[in-house]
Structure formats: C-alpha cells, structure tokens
Amino acid sequence: MSGGDGRSDGPTDGWVRAGLLVAVTVGALVEVGTPHRHYGWLVNVLALAAMGVVGAAAALGSELAVAPAGQRGRPEREPRSDPAAPACRYVAGPTAPTGQTGPIAPTAQPGKPRPFLRERPTDLSVPRFGDGARAQGFPWLLPERTVQNGIAADEATVGALAIRAASVVGPGHRCDQPAEPRQDSYRIGRTRDSRYAIVAVADGLSSAAWSDTGATTASSRAVTLLREQIEAGGFDRLDVKELYGRVAESVAGQAAGRGVGTSHLATVLITAVIAEPDASGAARAWVGWLGDSSAWMLDPRVPRWQFAAGEAKDREGPVVSNEVAGRLPDTPHLALDGYLTLAPGAALALVTDGIGDAWADRAGNVNEYFANAWRSPVPATRFTADVGFDAPQCLDDRTAVVVWNGRAA
C-alpha cells in the first residue's frame, strides 16, 4: 500500500497496525469471555500502550539499521556519482601491519561513514605486501586489440617433474588509457617420450607497439625448435645461437607481415630444458637467455629463491635501469646458455622482470613469501593468484613457470 506522498509502507507501519488489531481483538474477547466485562476497556488501553512502545522501538531500530556509521538518526541519502571522477581512481585499501604479508581484512573506522566505491577495492584474494600498488585497485580495462588473454595458466606433469605456469597482465597496463595487452608470453612442452620438459618465457618490450605479438611468436617458436634440437642431436648438444637465430627469423617474419620494422616486435626470451632425474634423483637443466628475464633456483633447505641465470641488473644505484643489452629479433647472437643441476625436491623458475625485480629486492619480503608458498607444487589457481601479487611499484606484467624435481617435496 502507498501513502499520499507516494512512499510505500515500511515494516514499522505493519507492526503498529498488527498491534492495533491484536489489541482490539483481545479487548473484545475479554468483554465477551470474562465475568468482569467492565475491565475490557482497560485491557485495550494497556495493549495499545504496549504496541506503541514496540512500534517506536521498531522504527528506531530500522533507522539505525539503514543509516551509515557516524550518521545514526539521519535519513539515508543516495550517494551521487561524480561525472568528473577519473576512470582510474585509487580506492584506498587497508594497510598491513609491520612484518605482515599476504591478504588482510578491511577494517571499518569508528565514527566515519563507509565510502561509496565506484570501483572495486584492492583485490585481497592475492598476496599483498606493504601498502600495495595504487593501480591494483583500479578497474581492469580492455585493450583496443587482443592478441592473447589477460591471464593464462597451466598445470602439468612430465615424468617425475611437476610444472606450474601463470601469466598476468600488470596493474600498470590493464588500467592505462588506452589499456595495454599482456606483453608477456610463455609456452610449455615436452618431448614425445616425456623425458624432457621444455619451457620458454618471453617479455615484450613496453616501447614496442607490437611487443605482445613478438613475445607470443618467440615463446611458441622456441618450444618447437628446442623439441627438434633434442630429438635430432640430444640434450647435451643444444645450440643457443642456432635456436635464438631461428626464433629471430620468425619474429622478423611477423614484422614483415604487418609492414612494420623489427623494433616494433622487440622482445626478450629465456628458455629451459629439464631432463628426467637420474638414478640419484638429481635432474640436469639447460637454460638459454637473451635479455632481463631470469632463472631462479629454490633449494629445499634455503629460505630464498637464488638467482641462477639471465641478464642481471645493476641494483646498487637509486634507480634500476630496465634497458636490456640484447633483444629479439635484432641481436640473437648475444644469447647465452648454461647447464644447472636440480637436487631432489629443488625447483627451477623462469620469470619475467615483473617478478624477478621483486625477488631481487632484498628490502622487501616478497622473495621469502614465494620461497615458502612455492616450496612444493600448488594448484594452478593458487599459483595464478600468487603471480597476481600486490606490492608497491610492481606494475609490470608478470609471468612465472616453475618446474619441481619431484611431484611433491
């Protein structure tokens, strides 16, 4: 039912009317069913008074329930949207106490109304370090063109090796105007006999307009060519110069097909082949690289990921340079390689600098968190959430492929 002012009756009106009906009914029953009928009017009065108190309490409770904290007793107002608000507006999230890592629960501030959010708050389903990054709370936007999805993930077993892989577009790219596509790419594969696992991780340069295409081409082509090299010449005769030279030809062909220069598809690349464990349980790994993507090893007895291969950045200065010495398809002859040994239970990670830079920073505790979280294989969903971690100044795309020597540590 609606009143004259066009508003619908609330729950308080229902309580009052029900109370009146009960009072009249009780009074009538008392009049008819008792020898002292002259007390019926008193029962009616007492019932009406009691229901008045109940109605007032219900009205007060209803108002307290809908009013924001700090505004008790005031009518609720619909917050107005601000048309001048920027598309990527920071929504402040809770701050982690000193020494705390991982997700933390939001806390309400006494005496202050909860703000109206036009965007979602910082995503607390991912690990958070310190105050996190401002862009982590911005909405995800779609790029003008899409070569690959914003998130990719895999989970696999190759013989005695366990593999987890994930790639997530960085906070700085997904809320930009216009949004940038994910410029990282990875591929995983194996030989036909499953004796070798093959991994390739590419990171397109942000300055290159088609770097996502370059990275996708490089990672896909590298796995195919490594499989061919292993089956033709064996694990001990892998040729990094031939491999990266042929990958460069494929990337250059993509550039020619689009009618742009090779610099528009510039990417760095790191690759690995991990052999099945020997009789002692140790597994050998070959790693080849060009650029600042890196390989890290995790010993079960050590609480940190240890840098193992890749172009090490100079981190002594106040600003870490992102300039790379080599890239595809222009300088494949600068590629380097080497062999590593994984002890039983150890892990090898190939990562782009979106993760590698955070692991190399000893001022934070990101490395220790990932060493503990990835000491043994985790589900791909948990692995992907970890790769999407939130940390100050970590805005780049991030990709990690981890291979454990042993399905479980």
GIJO-V799008 format. One record per residue. SS is DSSP state (H for helix, E for strand, L for the rest). PHI is phi in radians with two decimals (999 if undefined). NEAR is the number of other C-alpha atoms within 10 Angstrom. Layout:
ss: <SS,SS>
phi: <PHI,PHI>
near: <NEAR,NEAR>
//
This chain:
ss: <L,E,L,L,L,L,L,E,L,L,H,H,H,H,H,H,H,H,H,H,H,H,H,H,H,H,H,H,H,H,H,H,H,L,L,L,H,H,H,H,H,H,H,H,H,H,H,H,H,H,H,H,H,H,H,H,H,H,H,H,H,H,H,H,H,H,L,L,L,L,L,L,L,L,L,L,L,L,L,L,L,L,L,L,L,L,L,L,L,L,L,L,L,L,L,L,L,L,L,L,E,L,L,L,L,L,L,L,L,L,L,L,L,L,L,L,L,L,L,L,L,L,L,L,L,L,L,E,E,L,L,L,L,H,H,H,H,L,L,L,L,L,L,L,L,L,L,L,L,L,E,E,E,E,E,E,E,E,L,L,E,E,E,E,E,E,E,E,L,L,H,H,H,H,L,L,L,L,L,L,L,L,L,E,E,E,E,E,E,E,L,L,L,L,L,E,E,E,E,E,E,E,E,E,L,L,L,L,L,L,H,H,H,H,H,H,H,H,H,H,H,H,H,H,H,H,H,H,H,H,H,H,H,L,H,H,H,L,L,H,H,H,H,H,H,H,H,H,H,H,H,H,H,H,H,H,H,H,L,L,L,H,H,H,H,L,E,E,E,E,E,E,E,E,E,L,L,L,L,L,L,L,E,E,E,E,E,E,E,E,L,L,L,E,E,E,E,E,L,L,L,L,L,L,L,E,E,E,E,E,L,L,L,L,L,L,L,L,L,L,L,L,L,L,L,L,L,E,L,L,L,H,H,H,L,E,E,E,E,E,E,E,L,L,L,L,E,E,E,E,E,L,H,H,H,H,H,H,H,H,L,L,L,L,L,H,H,H,H,H,H,H,H,L,L,L,L,L,L,H,H,H,H,H,H,H,H,L,L,E,E,L,L,L,L,L,L,E,E,E,E,E,E,E,E,L,L,L,L>
phi: <999,-1.99,-1.49,-1.18,-1.57,1.49,-1.67,-1.37,-1.12,-1.69,-1.17,-1.15,-1.04,-1.12,-1.10,-1.10,-1.15,-1.12,-1.13,-1.06,-1.09,-1.11,-1.08,-1.13,-1.12,-1.10,-1.06,-1.14,-1.12,-1.11,-1.04,-1.50,-1.72,-2.15,-1.28,-1.77,-1.15,-1.30,-1.56,-1.04,-1.11,-1.21,-1.06,-1.04,-1.10,-1.13,-1.13,-1.11,-1.12,-1.10,-1.22,-1.11,-1.10,-1.06,-1.11,-1.11,-1.12,-1.12,-1.11,-1.12,-1.10,-1.09,-1.18,-1.15,-1.24,-1.69,-1.38,-1.13,-1.03,1.53,-2.26,-1.09,1.60,-1.74,-1.16,-1.25,-2.09,-1.27,-1.12,-1.65,-1.38,-1.71,-1.13,-1.54,-1.17,-1.16,-1.16,-1.87,-1.80,-1.25,-1.90,-1.11,-2.00,-1.18,-1.77,-1.29,-1.06,-1.01,1.52,-1.62,-2.20,1.46,-1.12,-2.27,-1.47,-1.18,-2.13,-1.47,-1.62,-1.03,1.43,-2.10,-1.23,-1.21,-1.19,-1.47,-1.78,-1.48,-2.13,-1.21,-1.29,-0.92,-1.26,-1.55,-1.46,-1.98,-1.05,-2.17,-2.10,1.08,-1.48,1.28,-1.82,-1.00,-1.19,-1.08,-1.57,-1.33,-1.21,-1.36,-1.97,-1.54,-1.25,-1.18,-2.30,-2.26,-1.63,-2.56,-1.20,-1.24,-2.34,-2.41,-2.70,-2.59,-2.46,-2.67,-2.25,-2.17,1.07,-1.61,-1.75,-1.89,-2.20,-2.28,-2.50,-2.75,-2.44,-2.28,-1.10,-1.28,-1.01,-1.24,-1.61,-1.39,-2.02,-1.24,-2.13,-1.37,-1.15,-1.75,-1.27,-1.14,-1.70,-1.56,-2.69,-2.44,-2.49,-2.18,-2.78,-2.68,-1.37,-1.12,-1.59,1.06,-1.48,-2.37,-1.74,-2.14,-2.35,-2.44,-2.28,-2.12,-2.29,-1.21,-1.24,-1.11,-1.37,-1.68,-1.12,-2.03,-1.14,-1.11,-1.18,-1.08,-1.16,-1.09,-1.12,-1.13,-1.18,-1.16,-1.17,-1.12,-1.12,-1.09,-1.22,-1.14,-1.07,-1.13,-1.13,-1.12,-1.26,-1.58,-2.09,1.71,-1.15,-1.44,-2.15,-1.17,-2.02,-1.18,-1.18,-1.13,-1.03,-1.26,-1.16,-1.26,-1.10,-1.06,-1.08,-1.17,-1.16,-1.09,-1.11,-1.11,-1.13,-1.12,-1.12,-1.67,1.24,-2.18,-1.27,-1.11,-1.14,-1.30,-2.02,-1.08,-2.66,-1.86,-2.61,-2.29,-2.32,-2.67,-2.25,-2.00,-1.50,-1.10,-1.07,-1.48,-1.11,-1.47,1.66,-1.41,-2.17,-1.51,-2.40,-1.79,-2.26,-2.17,-2.64,-2.60,1.89,-1.68,-1.25,-2.43,-2.01,-2.29,-2.10,-2.14,-1.50,-1.00,-1.67,-1.98,-1.49,-2.43,-1.29,-1.89,-1.07,-2.14,-2.83,2.09,-1.44,-1.29,-1.50,-1.40,-1.91,-1.40,-1.37,-1.21,-2.18,-1.55,-1.37,-1.72,-1.25,-1.93,-1.38,-2.20,-2.77,-1.78,-1.71,-1.47,-2.28,-1.17,-1.21,-1.52,-1.16,-2.20,-2.66,-3.06,-1.94,-2.24,-2.20,-1.77,-1.23,-0.99,1.50,-1.39,-2.33,-2.10,-2.07,-1.87,-2.38,-1.44,-1.21,-1.09,-1.84,-1.01,-1.11,-1.22,-1.18,-1.37,-1.42,-1.34,-1.23,-1.73,-2.09,-1.16,-1.03,-1.09,-1.07,-1.22,-1.12,-1.32,-1.21,-1.93,-1.14,-2.45,-1.02,-2.10,-1.03,-1.05,-1.16,-1.17,-1.06,-1.13,-1.09,-1.11,-1.10,-1.47,-0.94,-2.00,-2.58,-0.99,1.17,-1.67,-1.98,-1.37,-1.01,-2.36,-2.42,-2.49,-2.19,-2.03,-2.09,-1.72,-1.46,2.13,-1.17,-2.59,-1.43>
near: <7,9,8,6,6,8,9,11,11,12,12,18,14,11,18,19,13,13,20,17,13,16,21,18,13,16,22,16,13,19,17,12,11,11,9,10,14,11,13,19,15,11,18,20,13,13,18,19,15,13,19,16,12,16,21,14,13,17,17,14,13,14,16,16,12,14,16,19,15,13,14,14,14,12,12,12,8,7,9,7,10,8,7,6,9,8,15,17,16,18,18,13,20,17,16,18,11,8,9,13,15,17,17,18,10,13,9,11,10,9,10,11,13,12,10,11,12,13,15,13,17,23,16,18,15,18,21,26,25,19,15,21,22,22,25,29,23,23,20,19,17,17,18,9,9,13,13,15,11,20,15,16,17,17,18,15,16,22,18,17,24,21,25,24,26,25,28,26,25,28,25,19,23,26,22,18,12,12,16,23,25,29,31,35,30,31,21,24,19,21,18,9,9,16,15,24,24,24,28,28,32,35,33,29,25,18,12,17,16,24,26,28,26,33,28,24,23,34,26,20,20,29,27,18,15,25,20,14,17,17,12,11,11,11,19,9,10,20,16,23,16,15,20,30,18,18,25,27,16,19,25,23,15,19,21,12,9,10,9,14,12,21,20,22,30,30,35,29,32,32,29,27,26,27,25,21,22,9,7,8,14,18,23,18,21,19,24,25,29,28,25,27,27,28,27,19,24,27,18,18,9,14,15,21,26,18,16,17,22,23,18,16,15,10,12,7,7,6,8,11,10,12,10,16,12,21,26,32,27,18,14,24,17,17,24,19,18,13,14,15,16,22,19,17,21,22,27,25,25,30,31,30,24,22,23,24,21,18,24,18,12,11,9,16,17,23,22,16,20,19,21,15,14,19,23,21,20,16,10,17,13,14,24,23,15,21,23,26,26,31,19,16,13,22,19,21,28,27,32,29,25,25,28,29,28,25,17,13,13>
//
